[in-house]
Each structure stands twice: as C-alpha cells, then as structure tokens.
Amino acid sequence: MESLSNPNMNSSPRATTASVLAEVDPQVRTTGTFLPRESSPASEANLAPPTTSPGIESLNFNVRRAGYDDSCTLKKETPEIEAPMEPARSGPEVSALAQKHQQYRPGGTRSLWDLGKMHLASLVPCHTLWGSTSVLPSVGLSWNVERGGTGGVDAVVAITTSLEAISKIMGAIDTVLENTSLAQWAMVGCGLLFAYALWSVIYNLYFHPLARYPGPLLAKISPVYSIWGLFRGRWPFDVHQLHLKYGPVLRLMPNELAFTDPEGWRDIYGHRQGHPQFHKDPIHVGSVQDIPGSTTLTMADDNNHSRQRRTLAHAFSQKALLEQEPIIRGYVDLFVDRLKSLSKSARPVNMCDYFNYTTFDIIGDMAFGEPFGCLRDNQMHSWVNLITQTIKAGAYEQATRRMAETGSVLQNALLSFVPKALKEKRYRHLELSREKCLKRIKEGLRREHRDFLYYILRQNEKGGVSQDEIILNSALFIVAGSETTASLLSGMLMWLMRTPHAYARLASEIRSRFATAESMHFLDLQECEYMNACIDEALRIFPPVPTGLTRTVPAGGDTVAGEFLPGGTTVSVYGWAAAHSPSNFYRPDEFLPERWIASGEYLGQIIPEAHMFPADKKDASQPFSLGPRACIGKHLSYLELRLILGSLIWHFDIERSDLDDGQDVWDPAGDLSQIKAFNTWNKPPLMCRLTQVKR
C-alpha cells in the first residue's frame, strides 16, 4: 500500500497511484492514491458525479471521522484514482504499513480502470454515494468508506474484492457472447417470452386474487378482450351480455371487476363513513387533453377536485341556472323556429342534428359568452365534429392504457397506433377552447348576462383555480354540456316514437298544462310528473355515458357489493349493464316511464302498469354517478331537457320517417347494433316528420 508518509508527499502535492485490491492491514483493506488536504481545492471535495457517463468519473463519499464529518472523492484521472484526505502523519505504524504495501507494486502502478473488465463500468450510471457503504445496483459493486485505525489513518476508500468475481463473470459472459449466434439468442429470447406468457396465464387463471370471479377466458388472462370491445365501439353492450351470462360480478381483465348490483354504485363512487375514497383508476381517460401541470375537474385528484369544485359549483347552482334560463330559452325558441320552417316542406328532419345544434349553441354561450351559430346558420359547426372525435380518441387511448402501464414506454408506443387525425382533433379542441376562454377572461365581469365564467371569475377573486384550469374545464363543459344532452334527447325521442302510449301521455300532459309556449318555465316544467318520468326512463334505458367509470380499490383492500377485494383492484359499474339488468328492473329493455311514478296514479287515474314495478331497484340507474364526483352539470342538464322536450312536444306532432321500409336504422336487429359507444354515443340519423299542432 502507498504509505501516507511516502517521502514524495513532502515534496509534491500529488502522490503516486496505489494498486487496488491489495491485502493490507486488517483494518485498512484497500486504498487508492491519497492527496494532502491542503493541496486539494475546496471545490474538488464536492464534485458531483454525472448520472450518466461513458465511464465512472468520480464517486463522492461522506465520512464520519473522530467526531466530525469529512469527505473524500474517488476520481478517475487517465487512469489514476485520487481521494482527498488528511495530510500524512508520521509514525512507525504508518512506515510499517508503507513497507508492507510495497510488495504489491512490482514493476509499477496498476489503476482501478485496468482491473477486472471495468469496461463494464462505462455502461453503469454513476450516482453520488453517501454514507459508509453504497452500492451500484446495476453490477453489484460495493464501494466502502471505512475508518482506518492504524497510525492515525482515519479514513480510506475501500473497493471490495467482489470486483474480482465480477471480472471472472464478465469474462465468462464475453466467451458466451463470442460463441453464440444472433439466431440462437433470438431463440433464447422467444423461449423466455413464451415461459413468461405461460406463467402469466397460469397465474391469472389459478393464483391471482381475482381468479375465483367468472368471466371469459381471454378476459381473465389478458386485456385483449376489453381492448377489442373498445375499438369496436361496442364495449358497453359486450359487458351487458357478459353480465347476463356470468352474473352481477364480472371479471373484465386480469385485475378488473365490473358490478351491476346497486350496492356497487354506493361502495365504489359514494362516500362511506370510515372507508377511504376509491380513486380514479389510471386507465381512465378524460374527455379533454390535459395541460402539463393542470387537469380538469373530472380527472383531478381528491384534493384538487375539492378545490376546483368549490369554485366551479357556483356556476351550476340552481340559483345561477335560473338566472340563465332566459339565455337557454332564447336558443330553444330559435330551435322551434327552425323546425317550423322545415315542417312546412314536409321533408324529413334529422333530429340528432338539431338537438346538437341547440345544445352546442347553449353551452357555447354559457361557457364562453357567445354561441357557435349552429341554429343561426342551420348547419353543424366544425367544432361539433372535433368533440365527437375527441371522445373517440379518448376511448382509443384508454385501450392503450389497458394494455400497458400509463406513461410506460410500451403505452407510449401503442399510442402511435391511434390515428394521427384523431389525436390532432383532440388537441385542436383544446386550442379552440383556449382561444375562446382567454377572450372571455379579458372581458372579466363586464357582461350583459351572467355566463359560467362570470360566476367562476367572481368566485375566483378569492383564489381557487388557475387560468389553465379554467381553460381545461371550459373545454370539458363544451363536451359534457352538449354531446351528452343531445344524445339523451335523441335516444328519448327514438323511444317515445317506439312507445306510442308514452308519447300520447306526454303530449297530453304538456298540452293540457300550458296554454302558451311562453308560459313554460323551468319551475313549472319541474311539476310535470309524466315528463319527469320520461326523462328518468330515458336516462335509464339510454344513459348518456354507458361505459364504466373505473376506480381503484385503496391500499389494504375494501368491500364492494359484499365482496372483499385486494388493494389495487380496478372496479366499476357500467351504466348500461346495470340499468338493463333483469335483476334490477322489470322488463328492462322496454321504455316504461310509469316505473318512475311512485304514486301509481297519473292525472287522477290508476296507471295499469303500476303494479309491475314494485321490485325495481331504481338506484341501479345512476346516469350522473353519485358521491363527491357526481356530475356537476346535473341541474343544467335537467333544465335543458325539460325546456327542449316540452317545447318540441307542445309545438309538434312527430313520427319517424325512416320506418317507411319497415327497418329501424337505430335498432334493426333489436340490439342497437348500428349504434357505437366511445364513452358517449356515436349515433345514426334520427329522421322524423314534424307537423305543427293546430290550436
């Protein structure tokens, strides 16, 4: 070992390099070159090794010595090793140590960088190492800083002899690599992949915590089954059919369960005293692309969700919506005027389009202070198509998250298969929302009428949401406040046309209750019992969001619908499946508003069908979800539905025109096979003939 009393040290600030892995005094096993402290710049003691480098350049250690802390640096210097230490101390012990070390230096100096296949070190990221022992986990090299006990040698850098073993192992690996062809390595790789896949299948089928729950074989062992359903746009229907086959608890993926029992709604989405909240599952994708560092109300974590909701809720309160009723009423009147003009030509009208025009104009004015001009121009704004494509892109992204962990290399690679046009439209929706929102924010509270941003900005004077969060939530309002309501109106009208007795009862109630269209106000429409029943039945049989909103069972596990599940399990209730389950509703696939009339009477007469529904589990239908994350726009949706439906039925007699050939394009085979669901509905046209009611 190089003695700390080496005479060269007295004349030069640098000592010659010591060999490595030398057997020395039992208390001082191995050392590098030592520098006198006064010759080492202060900055050199704090060198931070790079996290990646072509080689290990330096390693920092914190050394506790004789009651105070010190540091030393192991540094590569072409190819020498240095470590700042205390100046050499004289003494017989140190001289003896120096003499003992000389026998390990025959013929000159050996450095660490020549030792034991250390070219491997160039592949290993170098980290700052603290404390007396640290490990480079990639190769298992242990670098020790030990206190020396001989002749005042307080600390040395020790490199364990595991380097010799590593050197031998790397030599053996080199031999194998040199004698193995690429084809042989490919076969080995394929064999390992097959073994891993086989073990995964066996584990998921027999040893997984969810192995006892029923479901399709492919769904039990992989996410492929659910991904295929998502891409086809038929996943809610698939889940419903699987529930009919396997029961109320269904295994949809190796680590995912779906429920139809009403208790599942309460346990997964509700607030239970003494139980932790079920968080959003990572596979869930929001309707709007996030801005880095910010997210929407629906995708925020619990703390941020509560903060945002406190600010945003004022815009959706009953009081605020009643103040905005004249805005909504103005667009409903324009909707009726457009239909009156079309009815005079006796040409069929695609009611899906006009419901979209109306809800889109309403939400545009309420979110940004100006409409999109759909009703004015009698055509779809280009933004409407962006919304439908944005929702579809979100469904495709969810498929990739089911295949691989969110944010992983594999998931990002899978995202490349999502059509570029869809991703661009999703981004374009956010950009258009940003432009509209920033323009409105500049106007501040100086508005003739009070839109959402008026209430949000006024409440936000106390602080609550950032500008990016306002932009993101405005983009969310455009999606959630237009497409969902338009879809429900389309579905409800379709079912009313297919159920003549329901249409007749609704028309009778509306036309007998209101003498003029102008007298139909929101508070009065709330009292229309049969209209409310029609809306609730439409929300059940054609829920605006038919898919499952996935949640994760908290750490430690919890109970869902009587089933104790381990932490980390993905769980959900699919709105379509729960609402169409014969276990929850009598004749679930029929549009029967009477099931929602609790009194069993209508207009003073007993409803003949009333006796059929006492066993209905009405809480199995939760179209707005429930609990702390229930839809913030529920009251707005009911306001729009009542005003639009009431005005439509008051003014027009309606019949389907696409049934002339005996085919229903919405439901030709009785399974709604022409309808796709990508989180929300992708609908075919709903062609109707309108005739103005004569008074």
ZAMARGU-4260 file (C-alpha; in steps of 0.2 Angstrom, whole numbers, plus 5000, padded with zeros to 4 digits):
<rodrens>
0) 5000/5000/5000 | 5006/5018/4997 | 5011/5025/5013 | 5004/5041/5019 | 5022/5045/5025
5) 5029/5042/5007 | 5043/5054/5006 | 5037/5060/4989 | 5022/5068/4998 | 5033/5080/5006
10) 5040/5087/4990 | 5024/5086/4979 | 5006/5088/4982 | 5002/5073/4972 | 5006/5055/4977
15) 5009/5041/4965 | 4994/5029/4962 | 4992/5014/4973 | 4987/4997/4967 | 4969/4991/4970
20) 4963/4976/4979 | 4979/4975/4989 | 4979/4965/5005 | 4984/4977/5019 | 4982/4979/5037
25) 4965/4971/5043 | 4958/4987/5047 | 4963/4995/5031 | 4959/4983/5017 | 4961/4993/5001
30) 4966/5011/4996 | 4968/5022/4981 | 4980/5037/4980 | 4980/5050/4994 | 4982/5069/4992
35) 4986/5080/5006 | 4971/5090/5011 | 4979/5107/5008 | 4983/5103/4990 | 4965/5099/4986
40) 4954/5113/4981 | 4939/5116/4991 | 4928/5113/4976 | 4936/5096/4972 | 4929/5089/4988
45) 4911/5092/4982 | 4912/5085/4965 | 4895/5078/4959 | 4897/5063/4948 | 4886/5063/4932
50) 4871/5052/4932 | 4876/5045/4916 | 4893/5045/4908 | 4904/5034/4897 | 4913/5029/4912
55) 4913/5031/4931 | 4921/5048/4933 | 4920/5051/4952 | 4912/5045/4967 | 4909/5056/4982
60) 4908/5049/5000 | 4903/5057/5017 | 4915/5050/5030 | 4912/5052/5049 | 4929/5053/5057
65) 4934/5055/5075 | 4919/5065/5080 | 4917/5076/5064 | 4912/5074/5046 | 4923/5074/5031
70) 4923/5069/5013 | 4933/5061/5001 | 4932/5059/4982 | 4936/5044/4971 | 4941/5052/4954
75) 4946/5045/4938 | 4961/5054/4930 | 4968/5045/4915 | 4968/5032/4923 | 4973/5037/4940
80) 4962/5037/4956 | 4963/5051/4969 | 4955/5054/4986 | 4957/5070/4996 | 4962/5065/5014
85) 4971/5072/5029 | 4989/5076/5027 | 5001/5062/5031 | 5005/5058/5049 | 5022/5051/5054
90) 5025/5036/5065 | 5031/5019/5065 | 5014/5011/5062 | 5012/5021/5046 | 5030/5017/5040
95) 5027/4999/5043 | 5011/5000/5033 | 5020/5008/5019 | 5034/4995/5018 | 5021/4981/5019
100) 5012/4989/5004 | 5027/4990/4993 | 5027/4971/4989 | 5010/4974/4979 | 5018/4986/4967
105) 5031/4976/4957 | 5035/4984/4941 | 5025/5000/4943 | 5007/5006/4946 | 4991/4997/4942
110) 4975/5008/4942 | 4956/5003/4946 | 4952/5006/4927 | 4963/4992/4922 | 4955/4980/4934
115) 4943/4966/4931 | 4933/4970/4915 | 4930/4988/4921 | 4924/4992/4903 | 4908/4987/4910
120) 4908/5002/4921 | 4905/5013/4906 | 4888/5005/4905 | 4883/5009/4923 | 4876/5026/4928
125) 4886/5034/4941 | 4877/5041/4956 | 4883/5052/4971 | 4886/5040/4985 | 4883/5045/5003
130) 4887/5036/5020 | 4899/5022/5024 | 4893/5010/5011 | 4885/5012/4994 | 4881/5000/4980
135) 4880/5002/4961 | 4865/4991/4959 | 4867/4988/4941 | 4883/4977/4943 | 4883/4975/4962
140) 4900/4984/4965 | 4901/4989/4983 | 4911/5005/4987 | 4915/5007/5005 | 4922/5021/5015
145) 4930/5014/5031 | 4938/5021/5046 | 4956/5016/5047 | 4963/5013/5064 | 4982/5012/5061
150) 4994/5026/5064 | 4981/5040/5063 | 4974/5034/5046 | 4956/5039/5049 | 4948/5035/5033
155) 4952/5026/5017 | 4942/5021/5001 | 4940/5003/5000 | 4934/4993/4985 | 4928/4976/4989
160) 4935/4961/4981 | 4919/4957/4973 | 4927/4966/4958 | 4937/4950/4955 | 4922/4939/4955
165) 4913/4952/4943 | 4929/4951/4932 | 4928/4932/4931 | 4909/4933/4927 | 4911/4946/4914
170) 4925/4935/4906 | 4913/4920/4905 | 4899/4931/4898 | 4911/4938/4885 | 4915/4920/4880
175) 4897/4915/4879 | 4893/4931/4868 | 4908/4927/4856 | 4902/4909/4853 | 4883/4912/4852
180) 4874/4917/4836 | 4861/4930/4834 | 4848/4916/4829 | 4852/4907/4845 | 4849/4922/4855
185) 4833/4925/4846 | 4828/4908/4851 | 4833/4910/4869 | 4823/4927/4869 | 4807/4918/4862
190) 4809/4904/4874 | 4810/4916/4889 | 4795/4926/4882 | 4785/4910/4880 | 4789/4905/4898
195) 4784/4922/4904 | 4767/4922/4895 | 4764/4904/4900 | 4767/4908/4918 | 4756/4924/4917
200) 4742/4913/4910 | 4743/4901/4924 | 4745/4914/4937 | 4730/4924/4931 | 4719/4908/4930
205) 4724/4900/4946 | 4734/4911/4958 | 4728/4929/4955 | 4717/4936/4969 | 4703/4938/4957
210) 4704/4920/4950 | 4688/4915/4958 | 4677/4928/4949 | 4669/4922/4932 | 4672/4930/4915
215) 4678/4925/4898 | 4694/4915/4897 | 4703/4928/4886 | 4697/4942/4898 | 4704/4933/4913
220) 4722/4931/4906 | 4724/4947/4896 | 4717/4964/4892 | 4714/4960/4873 | 4696/4956/4876
225) 4692/4973/4883 | 4703/4982/4870 | 4694/4974/4856 | 4677/4979/4863 | 4683/4997/4865
230) 4690/4999/4847 | 4674/4992/4840 | 4663/5004/4850 | 4653/4990/4857 | 4660/4988/4874
235) 4645/4993/4885 | 4634/4981/4875 | 4648/4967/4877 | 4649/4970/4896 | 4630/4969/4897
240) 4629/4952/4888 | 4643/4945/4899 | 4634/4950/4915 | 4619/4941/4908 | 4629/4926/4906
245) 4641/4926/4921 | 4631/4936/4934 | 4632/4953/4944 | 4651/4952/4947 | 4661/4950/4931
250) 4680/4949/4928 | 4684/4960/4913 | 4703/4960/4914 | 4715/4950/4925 | 4714/4964/4938
255) 4697/4972/4934 | 4679/4968/4940 | 4663/4975/4935 | 4647/4975/4945 | 4628/4978/4942
260) 4622/4977/4960 | 4616/4995/4966 | 4627/4992/4981 | 4642/4993/4969 | 4637/5011/4965
265) 4637/5016/4983 | 4653/5007/4988 | 4663/5012/4973 | 4658/5030/4970 | 4649/5035/4985
270) 4656/5042/5002 | 4656/5029/5016 | 4659/5033/5034 | 4675/5025/5039 | 4681/5020/5022
275) 4694/5028/5011 | 4689/5035/4994 | 4691/5025/4979 | 4702/5035/4967 | 4702/5037/4948
280) 4710/5022/4940 | 4725/5026/4929 | 4716/5018/4914 | 4703/5031/4914 | 4705/5044/4901
285) 4697/5061/4902 | 4687/5070/4889 | 4700/5084/4887 | 4718/5083/4884 | 4727/5089/4899
290) 4739/5105/4900 | 4755/5100/4909 | 4753/5104/4927 | 4734/5106/4927 | 4719/5095/4924
295) 4700/5095/4923 | 4688/5093/4937 | 4684/5076/4932 | 4702/5070/4932 | 4709/5079/4947
300) 4715/5070/4962 | 4704/5071/4978 | 4712/5087/4985 | 4712/5097/4968 | 4695/5090/4964
305) 4688/5098/4980 | 4697/5114/4977 | 4691/5116/4959 | 4673/5110/4963 | 4671/5124/4977
310) 4675/5137/4964 | 4665/5130/4949 | 4650/5124/4958 | 4643/5142/4959 | 4640/5142/4941
315) 4630/5127/4941 | 4619/5131/4957 | 4600/5131/4955 | 4600/5150/4958 | 4613/5153/4944
320) 4604/5142/4932 | 4588/5151/4935 | 4596/5167/4931 | 4602/5160/4915 | 4586/5152/4910
325) 4582/5167/4898 | 4598/5163/4888 | 4593/5145/4886 | 4575/5149/4882 | 4581/5160/4868
330) 4590/5146/4859 | 4575/5134/4862 | 4564/5147/4854 | 4576/5148/4839 | 4576/5129/4838
335) 4557/5128/4837 | 4558/5142/4823 | 4570/5132/4813 | 4559/5116/4814 | 4543/5126/4810
340) 4552/5131/4794 | 4557/5113/4790 | 4540/5106/4794 | 4532/5117/4780 | 4541/5107/4767
345) 4536/5090/4774 | 4554/5084/4772 | 4561/5073/4785 | 4572/5081/4798 | 4587/5073/4806
350) 4583/5077/4824 | 4600/5072/4830 | 4607/5086/4821 | 4595/5099/4828 | 4597/5093/4845
355) 4616/5095/4843 | 4614/5112/4836 | 4604/5118/4851 | 4614/5111/4865 | 4630/5116/4857
360) 4624/5134/4855 | 4618/5134/4873 | 4634/5128/4880 | 4644/5139/4869 | 4635/5155/4876
365) 4635/5149/4894 | 4654/5143/4894 | 4662/5157/4883 | 4648/5171/4882 | 4645/5168/4863
370) 4636/5154/4853 | 4643/5144/4839 | 4630/5149/4827 | 4623/5132/4823 | 4605/5136/4824
375) 4608/5153/4815 | 4617/5145/4801 | 4607/5130/4800 | 4622/5119/4800 | 4634/5110/4811
380) 4649/5120/4817 | 4666/5111/4813 | 4669/5111/4832 | 4655/5098/4834 | 4665/5085/4824
385) 4680/5089/4834 | 4670/5084/4850 | 4665/5068/4844 | 4682/5064/4838 | 4690/5070/4854
390) 4679/5057/4863 | 4684/5043/4851 | 4702/5047/4854 | 4700/5046/4872 | 4692/5029/4871
395) 4707/5023/4860 | 4719/5030/4872 | 4710/5020/4886 | 4713/5005/4876 | 4732/5008/4876
400) 4732/5010/4895 | 4723/4994/4897 | 4737/4985/4888 | 4752/4994/4897 | 4755/5004/4912
405) 4751/5023/4909 | 4766/5033/4904 | 4777/5017/4901 | 4787/5015/4885 | 4775/5002/4879
410) 4760/5013/4882 | 4768/5027/4873 | 4772/5015/4858 | 4754/5009/4857 | 4748/5027/4856
415) 4757/5029/4840 | 4744/5017/4833 | 4730/5029/4837 | 4725/5038/4821 | 4735/5054/4820
420) 4720/5063/4814 | 4710/5059/4830 | 4725/5065/4841 | 4726/5081/4831 | 4707/5084/4833
425) 4708/5081/4852 | 4722/5094/4853 | 4713/5106/4841 | 4698/5106/4853 | 4709/5111/4867
430) 4717/5125/4857 | 4700/5132/4851 | 4694/5131/4869 | 4709/5141/4875 | 4706/5155/4862
435) 4688/5157/4867 | 4691/5156/4885 | 4706/5169/4885 | 4695/5181/4875 | 4681/5179/4888
440) 4693/5181/4903 | 4699/5198/4896 | 4681/5204/4897 | 4680/5200/4916 | 4664/5203/4925
445) 4658/5216/4912 | 4644/5206/4904 | 4626/5209/4899 | 4621/5191/4905 | 4629/5180/4918
450) 4638/5165/4910 | 4648/5152/4918 | 4664/5162/4918 | 4655/5176/4926 | 4652/5166/4942
455) 4669/5157/4941 | 4679/5173/4939 | 4669/5181/4953 | 4671/5167/4965 | 4690/5165/4959
460) 4694/5183/4966 | 4697/5174/4982 | 4708/5162/4973 | 4704/5144/4969 | 4708/5139/4951
465) 4722/5144/4939 | 4719/5151/4922 | 4724/5134/4914 | 4711/5125/4925 | 4698/5137/4919
470) 4703/5134/4901 | 4703/5115/4903 | 4686/5115/4912 | 4678/5126/4899 | 4684/5114/4886
475) 4676/5100/4897 | 4660/5110/4898 | 4658/5110/4879 | 4660/5091/4878 | 4649/5087/4893
480) 4636/5100/4891 | 4632/5097/4873 | 4635/5080/4867 | 4628/5071/4882 | 4612/5081/4882
485) 4610/5080/4863 | 4612/5061/4864 | 4599/5059/4878 | 4586/5069/4868 | 4589/5059/4853
490) 4588/5042/4862 | 4572/5048/4872 | 4563/5054/4856 | 4568/5037/4847 | 4560/5028/4862
495) 4545/5039/4863 | 4542/5036/4844 | 4543/5017/4848 | 4531/5018/4863 | 4515/5026/4857
500) 4506/5026/4873 | 4521/5035/4882 | 4521/5048/4868 | 4502/5051/4869 | 4503/5053/4888
505) 4517/5065/4887 | 4509/5076/4874 | 4493/5076/4884 | 4502/5082/4900 | 4511/5096/4891
510) 4497/5102/4880 | 4484/5102/4894 | 4495/5111/4907 | 4502/5125/4897 | 4491/5137/4887
515) 4505/5145/4878 | 4523/5141/4874 | 4529/5156/4883 | 4521/5150/4900 | 4533/5135/4900
520) 4546/5140/4913 | 4558/5129/4921 | 4550/5128/4939 | 4533/5124/4931 | 4540/5111/4920
525) 4548/5103/4936 | 4530/5099/4941 | 4526/5089/4926 | 4526/5071/4933 | 4525/5061/4917
530) 4538/5072/4908 | 4550/5069/4923 | 4546/5050/4922 | 4550/5050/4903 | 4567/5059/4907
535) 4571/5047/4921 | 4567/5032/4910 | 4577/5039/4895 | 4592/5041/4907 | 4590/5023/4912
540) 4587/5015/4895 | 4599/5026/4886 | 4611/5033/4898 | 4622/5047/4891 | 4638/5039/4897
545) 4635/5020/4895 | 4653/5015/4900 | 4661/5011/4917 | 4670/5025/4926 | 4685/5015/4933
550) 4691/5017/4951 | 4705/5008/4961 | 4702/4999/4977 | 4713/5008/4990 | 4728/5000/4999
555) 4723/4987/5011 | 4708/4982/5002 | 4689/4986/5004 | 4672/4978/5001 | 4662/4981/4986
560) 4644/4974/4985 | 4649/4962/4999 | 4665/4956/4990 | 4681/4960/4999 | 4694/4965/4986
565) 4713/4967/4987 | 4720/4985/4986 | 4724/4990/4968 | 4710/4981/4960 | 4701/4991/4946
570) 4682/4991/4949 | 4667/5000/4940 | 4649/4999/4937 | 4644/5000/4918 | 4628/5011/4917
575) 4621/5002/4903 | 4623/4985/4910 | 4616/4990/4927 | 4601/4999/4920 | 4597/4984/4908
580) 4599/4970/4921 | 4584/4960/4924 | 4590/4958/4942 | 4587/4977/4944 | 4572/4981/4933
585) 4556/4973/4927 | 4556/4972/4908 | 4572/4982/4907 | 4573/4984/4888 | 4557/4992/4887
590) 4553/5011/4888 | 4541/5012/4903 | 4541/5029/4911 | 4527/5023/4923 | 4540/5014/4933
595) 4546/5031/4940 | 4528/5037/4946 | 4529/5032/4964 | 4510/5036/4967 | 4505/5023/4954
600) 4492/5037/4948 | 4493/5049/4933 | 4481/5063/4931 | 4470/5056/4945 | 4469/5038/4937
605) 4477/5022/4942 | 4491/5018/4930 | 4488/5000/4924 | 4506/4996/4923 | 4510/5002/4940
610) 4509/4985/4949 | 4523/4978/4938 | 4537/4988/4946 | 4537/4986/4965 | 4553/4976/4964
615) 4563/4988/4953 | 4579/4994/4961 | 4579/5012/4954 | 4595/5016/4962 | 4604/5004/4950
620) 4601/5019/4937 | 4614/5032/4941 | 4616/5042/4925 | 4625/5056/4934 | 4635/5045/4945
625) 4635/5049/4964 | 4645/5054/4978 | 4658/5068/4979 | 4662/5066/4960 | 4644/5066/4954
630) 4641/5076/4938 | 4642/5095/4942 | 4631/5099/4927 | 4616/5088/4933 | 4604/5103/4936
635) 4609/5111/4919 | 4605/5095/4910 | 4588/5094/4918 | 4584/5112/4914 | 4589/5110/4895
640) 4580/5093/4894 | 4563/5100/4901 | 4564/5116/4891 | 4568/5107/4874 | 4557/5092/4876
645) 4542/5102/4882 | 4544/5115/4868 | 4546/5101/4855 | 4530/5091/4861 | 4520/5107/4863
650) 4523/5113/4846 | 4524/5097/4835 | 4516/5080/4832 | 4531/5069/4827 | 4533/5052/4818
655) 4548/5043/4812 | 4551/5044/4793 | 4565/5031/4792 | 4552/5017/4796 | 4543/5018/4780
660) 4553/5002/4773 | 4550/4993/4789 | 4568/4995/4795 | 4574/5004/4810 | 4591/5010/4807
665) 4594/5013/4826 | 4589/4995/4830 | 4587/4984/4815 | 4591/4968/4825 | 4584/4973/4842
670) 4601/4975/4849 | 4605/4993/4844 | 4619/4986/4833 | 4620/5002/4822 | 4625/5012/4837
675) 4643/5014/4843 | 4648/5020/4861 | 4665/5028/4863 | 4662/5034/4881 | 4647/5043/4874
680) 4636/5038/4859 | 4640/5039/4841 | 4623/5039/4833 | 4615/5036/4816 | 4602/5049/4810
685) 4585/5050/4818 | 4574/5055/4803 | 4557/5062/4808 | 4542/5071/4800 | 4536/5086/4810
690) 4518/5093/4809 | 4514/5109/4819 | 4500/5106/4831 | 4484/5116/4827 | 4476/5126/4840
</rodrens>
